[in-house]
Amino acid sequence: MPATQRSLLVTAIAVCLLSGCGKSTPEITSTDKNADAITQPQQPVGKDTSSVETVLELSASDLLEMRLPAEQATAGWIRLFDGYTLYGWEAVGQANWRVEEKTIRVSSGEKSLLCTSLPWQNFELMVEYQADATTNSGIFLRTPISPENPALDCYELNIAPLDNPFPTGSLVGRRKLEPSELGPLDPTAWHAYVVRVDGDTISIQLDGKELYTFTDPAPLSAGRIALQHNSGQVTFRNVLARPLGMQSLLPAERTAGSELLQWKQYPEMPGSIDWDEEGNLHVRGGKKQLETVQTYANFTLLAQAKTNGPNQNSGIFFRCIPGEEMNGYECQINNDAKDGNRSFPADCGTGGIFRRQDARLIAAEPDEWFSLMLIVSGSDMAAWVNGIQVSEWRDSRDPDPNPRRGKRTDAGTIMLQGHDPTTDVKFKAIDITTLP
């Protein structure tokens, strides 16, 4: 991305300064509708969240405020930090990580990382920080949850004084930024990193200035994104990311009669899946399914969808047993709330993992286009709607090739669902990239 475009991106994100999202009640059990489905209590992905606060009651106005602008969400941006809780993060090491005034702050304790619950491989990251003059902190990229050597097993983008062996802007053990390349930074001001990690290259921008592009001869695989406490106080806000390398599952040509070469159709099932006048994939009636030819195990998926009216029920199934009727995990699509309260989905809620974990809020509206991102890695899965994280669930059941009976980590197909005769849902885009 050219420097001018990156500067505009930083400015656009900084202007937004939207807040984060709410949290579902612990131990929610979804209603079981089928005898072959196993009802699971809500189980967040995080391994050790004893030191972070993830539960908070929010008002409807808070929930509305947290959504990203449509142009950002459509481009794949999501909030890693919701502004109110550390939902979606897990702390490694005892430090006083906390949320204050819509920021993440840490100032004391042992050396610690605050890690995303799911891995990222190729991505852009934006994060603003404020650090005391003597603070030693950093932002870890493609990191294991407990890295041993930042010069070998992760990328550490440092936040440190000029007299540090790797001052702010450096990649520890890999690329030292000389003081003359950046100059002193005001410790009372907010500073903005924009980072692009793509294959073997890492590009670093700070406060709108392109610093360098580092090429790794032995690039690392996917890993967490993490914030570090080493020493001193540091504060973070506006932590956003988006995946790179997405490929469309829908054809470029989208008119009546256009073929869906990447999908298997089931004409014998009731309902229809065809193209509307604007080139959107229109799912009507049910039970109906459209199934990918290719199988996927670990992936990031980004969809643009719309429910046409209230009481609409659809879903994106994944890791399905090929050829069977919707036999997979389901990322629900349903934008109805109980009594209009967005904190209580009427039927799992868009982004919820159906029968496993309800969405913690309704972040989309009927009759409006919304963005849905789903990340699946191993036993873990999470979803964002309009940039807000609404679910994260770990399947702790015993392994089983049938996801209705147990944990399926084998690759499976992706299916779009027409739930019942009243289903009326459209998809403008469905993009995907695989994870290791």
Secondary structure by P-SEA (a helix, b strand, c coil): ccaaaaaaaaaaaaaaccccccccccccccccccccbbbbccccccccccccccbbbbcaaaaaaacccaaaaaacccccccccccccccccccccccccccbbbbccccccccccccccccbbbbbbbcccccccccccccccccccccccccccccccccccccccccccccccccccccccccccbbbbbbbbbcccbbbbbccccccbbbbbcccccbbbbbccccccbbbbccbbbbbcccccccccccccccccccccccccccccccccccccccccccccccccccccccbbbbbbbbccccccbbbbbcccccccccccccbbbbcccccccccccccccccccccccccccccccccbbbbbbbbbccccccccccccccccccccccccccccccccccbbbbbbbbccccbbbbbccccccccc
